């Protein structure tokens, strides 16, 4: 007996929409088995993971705070992925954006107007653009695989961050902790609502999602991105310059990742530290695919990923389970989504 996959002539659009829900259902079922095997009440554990964060106003605001960087990065990645440009370096672009924005805030600590905040935000975007320009240049000039170059730059960016917080940007009055001095009031994203950590980065993320959706759906640039992603030969025939699309999609994606990074350090964190992201750059890849590369759908998938982060912290506190459980659930969800995609685009033949 031989089992093989045969491509479908027309993949079902209905199942493309429903498959994320099916993947989520499979994740919940496997989660019940997982919690049971760890000796924890499955229903209680799932309630703590998925329901408890939604039971208070503060929990909802934390959900928005966690979703903001994921959403900013994911909509930029969606733009790249539509063009079949596989930017896996958003984590490094986030890190470098945080470094650039922090450097501006620390160089001018005594500026007493909000112009320094604007400059820091612009510097953060510029940092992400600079970091994403490296794989863009290598791909266009030398046809280097952007998956490898962007991924490796994540580790370079993290090493750069560690060097800076242990050296040039280290707070001299910080009792030898590897972190920068706290940012001034005028270089900080203050909470929008008292008693919460909700900051303007959440607004930036929603605006970015709407703008990228408009660009993809309503502009010639968005059309060009889709054409390059569907067929490079068709792009050449239509007079669309693929190299230009590669540059622009990577730079926009990097800029949004840099904005996510600088909003994290200027907002909830308040200073530059060795760990400024729990892996938002990688989580955003999952969010982009769960949202079907539609920026409006990515708003919902980013909230789901944020729910796993917030709920995972509660599970760690209340049930004494490791925080790594978050990554496991994200991986399981992505696995089921990929499995569903295979069946959507292929049918199983038994011979």
N, C-alpha and C positions, 0 to 999 in steps of 0.2 A: 504494500500500500504506500503510495506516494502522495504527500500533502504539499501543495504549492499555492502560491498567491497569484491571482490573475487580476490585473488592473481593471477597474470598473470604467466603462466609457463615460459615465456621468455620475460623479459622486453625489450622494444625497445632501442637499443643502439643509434639509430638516435635521438630519443627524449631526451635521457640522455645528448647528446651534445647540442641539440637545446633548452632545457628547460631553461638554464640561460638567453638566449636571449628572450624567451617568458616571463620569470619573469621580465626582464628589461622593456619590452614593457608594461606589466601590471603596473609596477611602474610608468612609464612615464604617462600613462593614468590617474592613480589615482593622480599623482602629479599635472596634469592639473586641476583636480577637486579640489584638496586641495588648490592650489594657488588661484583659482577663488573664493573659499569660504572665503579666507582671504582678498579678495578685491584687489588682485594684478593681473596684466596682466599675464596670464599663459605662453604665448609664451616668453615674456620678461624674466619672472622668470626662466623658463627652460633654456633659452639662457645664462642667468647669471650663473646659476648653473652648466651647462654642457659644454658650448661652450667658455665662457669668459676665463676660466683658460688656455685654449689651444691656445689663440690668441696672446701670447707673449712668447719670449724665457724664461723670468724670470718665467712666469707661468708654463712652462713645467718643469723647474728645481725644482720649488716648488712641483710639482706633484711627481717627483722622490724622493724628500726629504720625503714627507708624505708616499709614497708607501714603502720606504725601511724598516721601522720597521714592517709594516703590513706583508710584504713579508717574512722577516726573521722569524717572529712568525708563520705565516700561513704554511710555508713548514714544520716546526717542528711539528705543530699540525697535518698536513696531515699524517706524518709518524706515529704518535700515533693513529690517527683515522683509518688508514689501519689495525692496529692491534686490533681495537675495544677497545683501551685505551683512555678514554675520559678525556683528560687534559683540564680543564676549568680554570686553574690557571695561564695562561700565563701573565695576567696583574700583578699578584704578582711577578712572576719570572722576568719580565721586571723591576719592581720596585727594587727588591733586587739586580739584576744585576747592575742597576744604582748606588745603594748605595755602593756596593763593589768597583766598578770602581772609583767612586768619592772619596771614602776613601783613596785609594792608591794615587790618584792625590793630595789630600789635605795633606796627611802625608809627602809627599816628594815634597814640593812646589819649592824647590831651585835646583832640579836636572835639569841640562841644556843639556840634550840629549833626543832623542826620545825613549830611552829605557823605560822611565817612561810611555810613551803612550802605548807601547806594554804591559807593566805590568798591566796598568789600563784596557786595553781591555781583557786581560786574566782573571783578577779579576772579571770583569763583567760577563764573561762566567761562571766562577766558582760560582758566586753568584746565577745565574739562575739554575745551576746544583744542588747546595745545596738545594735550595728551592723546586725544583721538586723531589728531592730524598725523601722528607718527604711523599708525597702521594704515591710514589713508594714503600717505605718501608711498609707503613701502608696497602697497597693493597696486597703485596706479603706475609707479615707476618701475618696480621690479616684479610685479605679479605675485607678490608674496601672499601666502594664505593669511587673511586677516583674523581668522579664528585663533591661530597660534600666536601671532604678534600681539593682538589685543589682550589675549589671556595672559601671556607672559608679562606684559606691562602692568598687570594688576600687582604682581609681586614686587616689581620695581617701585611702583608707587607706594606700596606698604613699607618697603625698606626706606624710602625717602622720608616718609612720615616718622618712622622710628628714629631715624638719624636726627631729624629736626627737633623732635620733642625731648630728645636726650642731649641736644646740643644747642644750636643757635636760637631756637624758639622756646627753650626751657625757661620756666619762671624762676628767676634767681631767688625769689622769696617763697618758693614752693616746697621747702623742706625736702629737696632732692627728689620729689616725685616727677616722673617724666610727663609733664604737661605744661602748657603755656599759661601765662597769666590770664585771669578772667578778662573777658572783653568789657569795655566800657558800656555804659547805658546807651550811648549814641551809636554804638557799633553792634547792637544786639536786636534780635527780633523779639520784642517783648510780647508776652501773652495777650491774645486778643480778648480773652475772658479771664477775669480774676479767679485765682484758685485752680486754673488749668494750665496746661503747657501748649494750648492751641496757639499757633503763630501764623504769620502771613504766608509761610511756605505752603500751607494747605491751599490757600487761595491761588498761589502761583501754579500749583499742580493741576487744579481743576481748569484754570484758564489755559494752561499748556495743552491739556487733553482736548479741549474744545478747539483750540487753534490748529493743532495737528490734524484733528478730524476734518476741519474745514480745508486745510491744505491738501489732504489726500483726496477729498471728495469733490472739491470745487475749483481747483487750480490746475493749470497746465503742468506745473512742477509735480503735483501729485499724480497726474496722469503719466508723466514721464517716469516717475518712480515705479509705478505698476508695470509699465511696458518693459523697462529694463529688467524687472524681476521675473516677468513671464517669459521673455525671449530676448536675448541680446541681439539676435539677428533681426528681429522686428524693430528693435530700437535703432539699429544702424540704418535700416530701410526708411524709418520715419525721421531720420536726421537727428536723433537724440544722442547726445554725447554721454556715453556710459561713465567715463572717467569723471565728468562733472557731477553726475548723480552720486557716484561713490564718495567724492569729496564732501558734497553738501550733506548727504544723509549722515555720514560719520561725524561731521563737525556739529551738526544740529543735535545729534544724539549725545555727543560728548559734552556739549554746552549744557544740555538739560541735566545730565548726570552731575556735572560740576555745580550747577545750581542746587541740586539736591544735597550735595555735600556741604556747600557753604551755608545753606539753610539749617542743616543739622548742627553745625558748630556755633553758628550765631544765634540759634534758637534754643532747642532743648538742652544741648550740652553746655554751651556758654564758654567754652574754651577748646583748644586743640589738644586732643589726647591720642594715645597710641591706638585706641579702638573707638572709631567713630561710626562704624557700621557693623551690624551683625550679619552682613551678607546681603544687603539690599540689592546690590548689583546683580547677584545671581538669582535672587528671588524675583526680580523684575523680569527675567527671561521667562520664568514660569507664568507670571502674571500676564505677560504679553501674549503668550500662546493660549492661555485659558480665555482671555478676552478676544481671541480670534483675530489678533492684530488690528482690532477696531478700537480706536482711542476711547470711545464712549463705553464700550464693553470692558475696557481695561480699568475703568473707574471701579466697576463692581469687582473685578478679579483682584485689584489692588487692596480693596477693603477686605476681601477674603483672606489674602495673604497676611494683612495686618492683624486680622482676627486670630490667625494662628500664632502670631508673635505675642500678642497680648494674652491670649488664652494659655499659651505655653508657659508664660511667666507665672500665671496663676496655678497651673498644674504643678509647676516646680515648687511653689510655696506651699500649696495646700495638700498635695499628694506626695511630695518628696520624690518627684521623678525628674530625671535630668533634662536640662534645657535643650539638649541635642534632639529631643523628641520632635521639636519644631521642624528641623531639617528632614527628619524621617517622614513626617506627614507631608511635607512639601514634595519630597521625592516620590512618595507613593502616589500622590495626586498627579504628578507629572507623568509617572509611569502609566497610569490608567488612561490619561489623556492621549499619550502617544499610541498606546495599544488600540484605543478607539479610532484614532486617525488612520492607523494601518487598515482597519476593517472598513472604514468609510471609503477609502480610496482603492481597496482591493477586496476581492471575494476569495474565499477558501475553496479550492478544488481538491477533491480526493480521487486519486486514480489508482 
